[in-house]
Amino acid sequence: MKKLLMSGLLLLAGLWTPLTASASASASDPYRLVNDVAQKTFDRLARQQAEIEANPEHLRTIVREEMLPAVDVRFSAYRVIGNQLNSTTPEQRDRFVAAFSDYLVVTYADALAAYKEQQLNIGTGSVPKGEKLVSVPVSVLEPNKPAIKLEFKLRQNSRTGEWKVFDMVAEGISLLSAKQAELSGLIRQNGIDRVTSQLQEHTKKPVTPLEVAQ
């Protein structure tokens, strides 16, 4: 479905590879951060199409290296765990965050596999003084298809001052809320260890392009 496909274009879903000097600079400006991550991701997709066609798993490398450093996965994962968080150990939470990260990588790689020639229209603006939450609008344009409206939600880390994405809204649907609805109930019913194992199993599947509703 288109909504699921575009939710994958985020990530803006989050990370764990070191930020480059350029990425570190843009992390102080949420609008610049979204612009830099989106442009670098799509530029690399266009530049490495031959490699992607030969090995679709390369899409996961692109997601990890270009998109995930901009996303606060731990914050998002903790929101998904919800009110069960205090019932888990630090070790359980770390395992869930790692599995959730890999799960997002698979989702985003599947989404990117279906898109080849996008153009992006990224909103600009400035952050009001003292504001810690910002939404950056993005339109994805593709020939002979209606524009898809996205909204990336970012929060500023009070300790480091860096901005990172924690959610994306695609055509009115919050990715974070969708994952909360999908996983928080399973954690409550089956326990976090079992859900972590299910996420780990999911990440073993090959890259499969998502279908786009016409």
MOCORVEN-V534040 format. One line per field, one symbol per residue. psi: psi as a letter, one per 40 degrees, with the letter a starting at -180 (. if undefined). A space follows every 50 residues. Layout:
psi = ???
This chain:
psi = idddddddebef.aafiiiiddddddeehddddddddddddddddddfdd ddddgdedddddddddddeehgdddddddddbeedeeiiddddddddddd dddddddddddddehdfiihhhiiaihihehehihhihhhhihfiiihhi hhhiihhdddeihiheihhhfehhdddddddddddddddeiddddddddd ddeeiihhhiihh.
